[in-house]
Amino acid sequence: MLRTCVSVCLFAVLAVLSSTPANAQTLDQRTYFTFSQPVTLPGVTLPPGKYMFRIVDTMGSRRVVQVLDADGKKSYAMLMSMPTFSATVSSEPEVRFKERPDRLPAAVEAWYYPGQSTGRELIYPKKQEQLVASAGVNTADATLPATPIASALGVVSLMAGFAESIGPKMRP
């Protein structure tokens, strides 16, 4: 009897200590942001609207960030990032902006998933940073207009050309 009581108590203590609160976190940390003005990302300027930010390589280094429209149907950017840390932890998604001249669109520096002190700092190309830093920069020269990546890169024609270039070599 005593042995059964001790076993039940130990099981109850273990169950309480090992349980974790349920939450709705996703593995890819998808986060939605609505911008009321144009914002700049590495290589692209997004018009005002709602966008989804998410981690693409969830099992790897977690350094690739994808930015899509709110529906997740159009991809606007695939960006390299690096971890950045915040002294405070917010319960809401957070985006931080770089300091820029007033005449330029705000540039996203980093974003943080709710409840985490580690965020993703976006890596900007040096050329884009130099254009922004130079006097009299034209925003059209510093960024590209927001277009889905597939159409901007001509993925279909690139893949067709690739298939043609390797096709004969792959045949027996």
Protein Blocks (a to p, Z undefined) as FASTA:
>chain_A
ZZmmmmmmmmmmmmmmmpccddfbdfklpacdddfbdcddehiacdedddddddfblmln
olaccdddfkomacfbdcdddddddfbdcfbdcdddddddfkbccddfbdcdehiabdcd
ddddfklmmmmmpghiafklmpccdddfklmnommmmmmmmmmmmmmmmpZZ
